[in-house]
Amino acid sequence: MGPQRTPQVEDVLLVTHASFFHIIRKMRTEAKANYIVIFDETPQNVFGQFQLSLSTNANLITDHIITEKSQHEDFFLLAPKDDVEIQIFLTKEGEDEINDKLRGLFDKLLDDDFKCEIRKDIWNKFLKNKKNSKNNVAFTAHHYMQPTIFSGFKYVHFLSAKFTESDLFHIFQKQGVHFEEKELKVRYSEHKNTTNTHIRYCMERDFSKSKRTNLCKNAKTIIQNILDVSRMNIQDDKTLLVLNKDMIEGDSDLLKSIKIPPNVDIISSYVHGLNEYQGVHHITFAASLNYRDTQSDFLFDRFGISYEDIDRSFLFSSTYQAVCRTSIRNMYDDSFRVITVPDRRSAAYLQEALGIPDDRVKSLEDHMYLYEEKLSGGQRKDHKQTKEMTELKKSTKKIIIKECEELSNFTIDEFSRFRINLLDKTFTTQVSSVLDFEKPEDILDFFEKESSFTSDDKHTEDRLAWCALINTEASLNPRTGLCTKFGEANNAGYTCLMFDKDTSKSGEDISFTECAAWFKKQNWSFFMYETYSGAGNFRVVLPMTQVITCEAHELLTKWINKSIGNLGFKADENEPGPFDSSKFNAASKFFLPNHKAGTKIKTYRHKGTIFNPIKALASKEVKISDQMTEAKQGQTSHKKKIYERVINPALTAINKTATREGLRNRKSEEAKEKFLQSKGHNELAELVRKMTFWEKSDEILPFVLMNYRSGPDMQRETEGLIGQYASIETCTQKFGWSE
């Protein structure tokens, strides 16, 4: 090695990620301006968690840390009371046991390029010395990198596959950083050498570290069975095996306890830069890289990063990078290749990333000898006694309520919260129109207005209403690529309750007036109308404060039906109430008001309080069936799982309703129509705001001058409002459209 010298302008300095971040903490700002930084892969140290469980010495934290206001109302920003006192704790590793435990937190507190935050409720519990099950005080904080860490450098480039899925991208973007994509000449931008590539997954359930040592029915651990089944159909061919670092580094008891298949090269889950395995075709990814629930929850609650994006940033990106160590990185190598991953979600991601068709993605779960997943309390799905079923029903109800609570702030767009779809005809082959409403009472206004509609056809087209968020992705016709069948699988959430009352077969009928009296007694806002069939048959429209799940819809409609039935009104001898019980499922649709010309139908509207589904679900009178309990087993109330199970399909439903241009046109026309109903200065400002949001600002001035008032004064006022709202967030920005 030659003598050390000062780096010159033309020098290329090769350093590790760790060395780089250590060096720049000591670099002067003026020195950074001479450097262009190029990362070969996205840095992995952007975000982390600090957990501590203390039986004593809790004062070490409270004596040296203060809380400050965070940009998020549910969190505190942590800061040192005295930098010097904090620095004293940063002794060499191994010198002091307490200091070693605190180093991870205190080091980040002293780093200006990181922020540390804690949930307010956790901090308050910590101050109150609230003990957990181990009689310790729990402390959990999180730190995340600041964009300022790269300030001063001439340029910073990230040469990383799928950079937009990384933690760094999401966290920096949420802090206002704009990334500019540069066009580079690359060898290939997609994988075209995968015609002989097969993906196999071992479990439907998500894999995690805690599951590695779980015993299966064949008395082997899950990790051992993964290794065993990974050899199916590839005999003794050379294979890469990816394991967690804790199994590879040091004297790992877990590694000693498993039998490694022959002809296997073991590599760590941190695989960036490993290029010497291009001759190996097969790979088994048996590492578990899930964020802890507390980490995922922090990213979701603090920054609004979806749980799907969190999985992609951590687990999936590492899985993809590992696969790219094999021969698949050679664009001319299309060898027979087998990729084995632990769970279905990892397989689904790789299938999308590599463009693998369904017929080359296979489940190996039948060869895993898995037990049924345990529920809370350690109970399995079979052999449930009465007491156990009661407890399961309680937990199931809590999950359903939690799902609905997560939907409480769900919005279709900036203005609307509720949706009614009008299907084309009784065959329901397509959605003819979509109606969105801002307020629950707006739904009643719509039905009341429609009650004047007349026709000679009971089944008039385009009048079959489905008060739901329709997820057309759930049942696409493989031939046409369109959704032409709308059933339970398409319903991603109910937006309104409706009840259908036909002529009773029991003789215990309920009249229109008796039914209206019952609903009015509850003081709920509702609307009733007789059907085309005539007197005695009618429907009830009951709007809600929010969107709910299909299970909640079933529970609430059955509960209301039974509540009225308890008064002696039954649709049939075996029915619990007066309403058609076939309409309580997730596929239920109802015709809008319709009657023959020259006739009248009875209607009734009551304006009271809007029905609160969360409050109603909490009632002991709302019962969970055994069947629903069985169907919900294995589900949890964790926000990440609810997001995947409930929120994500609902978002898909509203984004797949129509083309984006069609949505813009429809929303701008709705804004114009509403303005025409009530013209004024405030209404004009609202019109300008809405049409600007839907990117139709060029239509505002001609529309106003033609339909409101013409003249220079009106033109100046309108142009002033257009300028005032010109910089607001538009639909493209809000929904992340990439047009």
Sequence and secondary structure as in RCSB ss.txt:
>XXXX:A:sequence
MGPQRTPQVEDVLLVTHASFFHIIRKMRTEAKANYIVIFDETPQNVFGQFQLSLSTNANLITDHIITEKSQHEDF
FLLAPKDDVEIQIFLTKEGEDEINDKLRGLFDKLLDDDFKCEIRKDIWNKFLKNKKNSKNNVAFTAHHYMQPTIF
SGFKYVHFLSAKFTESDLFHIFQKQGVHFEEKELKVRYSEHKNTTNTHIRYCMERDFSKSKRTNLCKNAKTIIQN
ILDVSRMNIQDDKTLLVLNKDMIEGDSDLLKSIKIPPNVDIISSYVHGLNEYQGVHHITFAASLNYRDTQSDFLF
DRFGISYEDIDRSFLFSSTYQAVCRTSIRNMYDDSFRVITVPDRRSAAYLQEALGIPDDRVKSLEDHMYLYEEKL
SGGQRKDHKQTKEMTELKKSTKKIIIKECEELSNFTIDEFSRFRINLLDKTFTTQVSSVLDFEKPEDILDFFEKE
SSFTSDDKHTEDRLAWCALINTEASLNPRTGLCTKFGEANNAGYTCLMFDKDTSKSGEDISFTECAAWFKKQNWS
FFMYETYSGAGNFRVVLPMTQVITCEAHELLTKWINKSIGNLGFKADENEPGPFDSSKFNAASKFFLPNHKAGTK
IKTYRHKGTIFNPIKALASKEVKISDQMTEAKQGQTSHKKKIYERVINPALTAINKTATREGLRNRKSEEAKEKF
LQSKGHNELAELVRKMTFWEKSDEILPFVLMNYRSGPDMQRETEGLIGQYASIETCTQKFGWSE
>XXXX:A:secstr
        TT      HHHHHHHHTT  HHHHTT EEEESS  S SEEEEEEEESS THHHHTTEEEEE SSTTE
EEEEES HHHHHHT   TTS HHHHHHHHHHHHHT TTEEEEEEHHHHHHHHTT B TTS EEEEEEEEE GGGG
TT SEEEE  TTGGGSHHHHHHHHTT          S SS    TTEEEEEEESS   GGGTT B TTS BHHHH
HHHHTTTTTTT  EEEEE HHHHSSS HHHHHS   SSEEEEES  TT  TTTT  EEEE       HHHHHHHH
HHH   HHHHHIIIIIHHHHHHHTTSGGGSTT    EEEEEEEHHHHHHHHHHHT  GGGEEE GGGS       
TTS  SSS  HHHHHHHHHHHHHHHHHHHHHTTT  SSSS  EEEEEESSTT  SEEEEEEESSHHHHHHHHHHH
TT B S TT TT EEE EEE GGGG  TTTSS     GGGEEEEEEEEEEE   SSS    HHHHHHHHHHTTB 
EEEEE TT TT EEEEEEEEEEE HHHHHHHHHHHHHHHHTTT  SSTT SSSS GGGSSTT  EE   B TT  
  EEEE  B B HHHHHTSTTS   HHHHHHHTT    HHHHIIIIIHHHHHHHHSSS HHHHHHHHHHHHHHHH
HHS SHHHHHHHHHHHHHTT GGGHHHHHHHHT  SHHHHHHHHHHHHHTTTS  HHHHHT   
